[in-house]
Amino acid sequence: MKRKKLLQKLADYLSLDQRSLRKKREKMREVLKQLREKEHKLKKRIEHEHDPARQLQLSRELDILLAQRRKGIAVLKELK
């Protein structure tokens, strides 16, 4: 193959990688947004809950959700 054709194939390959990375980042942002919304709803439920046992359970769920969100943010930063 000639040099020009090889360079064209390389450019096509790299652009595919960039497109797939962009799609992954967009999907990750969407998931993080959903987690943030779920976090806000869960905080409101904790505030309105009167049963201490249920509040504890909801706060544990919130802790898990926050950990997932932190991991997601870290992954998103790595993708950039």
C-alpha positions, -999 to +999 in steps of 0.1 A: +000+000+000+011+035-006+017+060+021-013+081+013-037+051+015-021+040+048-025+075+063-061+076+052-068+042+069-051+054+100-072+086+101-104+066+096-094+043+125-086+072+148-118+090+140-138+058+149-121+057+183-129+094+189-165+089+180-169+059+203-153+078+231-176+107+225-206+083+227-193+068+259-189+102+275-224+113+264-239+081+278-219+085+311-231+121+315-267+109+310-263+082+336-247+107+360-276+130+355-301+103+363-281+094+395-281+130+405-319+132+401-324+100+420-302+114+448-324+145+451-355+124+453-340+102+479-329+131+500-365+145+499-379+111+509-355+110+539-366+144+550-403+134+549-399+100+565-408+098+602-398+062+609-361+062+621-355+026+608-368+036+573-347+068+574-316+047+582-324+024+553-329+053+529-297+070+541-278+037+533-293+037+498-282+073+495-246+064+505-245+037+479-259+061+453-233+087+462-205+062+459-217+051+424-219+087+413-184+094+425-171+064+406-190+075+376-175+110+377-140+095+381-146+073+350-159+103+330-127+122+339-106+093+327-125+093+294-116+129+287 
